[in-house]
């Protein structure tokens, strides 16, 4: 999951999440691990709800 998160840094949404974590004072590895955890949460939600992944899905604020 770490490698997948690291690779996903080229995507704008992943980069924005990573940059937010860095701005919070997290080190590089901590920010990538946080991104990996976020990816795991998304994967769990997809499997749990049995819905396909929607890339442009926006959560309510």
C-alpha positions as CSV (number, residue, x, y, z in Angstrom):
1,X,0.0,0.0,0.0
2,X,2.9,2.3,0.7
3,X,4.2,1.9,-2.9
4,X,0.8,2.4,-4.4
5,X,0.4,5.6,-2.3
6,X,3.8,6.8,-3.4
7,X,3.0,6.1,-7.0
8,X,-0.3,7.9,-6.7
9,X,1.4,11.2,-5.8
10,X,1.2,12.0,-9.5
11,X,-2.6,12.4,-9.2
12,X,-3.9,15.8,-8.2
13,X,-6.1,14.6,-5.4
14,X,-3.4,12.5,-3.9
15,X,-0.8,15.3,-4.2
16,X,-3.2,17.7,-2.5
17,X,-3.7,15.3,0.4
18,X,0.0,14.7,0.7
19,X,0.7,18.5,0.6
20,X,-1.8,19.1,3.3
21,X,-0.1,16.5,5.5
22,X,3.3,18.1,4.9
23,X,1.8,21.5,5.7
24,X,0.6,20.0,9.0
25,X,4.3,19.2,9.8
26,X,4.4,15.5,8.9
27,X,7.6,14.2,7.4
28,X,7.6,12.7,3.9
29,X,7.2,9.1,5.1
30,X,4.5,10.0,7.5
31,X,2.5,11.8,4.8
32,X,2.9,8.9,2.4
33,X,1.7,6.4,5.1
34,X,-1.3,8.7,5.8
35,X,-2.1,8.6,2.1
36,X,-1.8,4.8,2.0
37,X,-4.2,4.7,5.0
38,X,-6.6,6.9,3.1
39,X,-6.4,4.5,0.1
40,X,-7.1,1.5,2.3
41,X,-10.2,3.3,3.7
42,X,-11.4,4.0,0.2
43,X,-10.8,0.3,-0.8
44,X,-12.7,-0.9,2.3
45,X,-15.7,1.4,1.6
46,X,-15.8,0.1,-2.0
47,X,-15.8,-3.5,-0.8
48,X,-18.1,-2.9,2.1
49,X,-20.8,-1.0,0.1
50,X,-20.3,-3.1,-3.1
51,X,-20.2,-0.1,-5.3
52,X,-17.8,0.7,-8.1
53,X,-15.1,3.3,-7.6
54,X,-16.1,6.7,-8.8
55,X,-13.1,8.9,-9.3
56,X,-14.9,12.3,-9.2
57,X,-17.0,11.5,-6.1
58,X,-17.1,14.4,-3.7
59,X,-18.0,13.9,-0.1
60,X,-20.3,16.3,1.7
61,X,-18.5,18.8,3.9
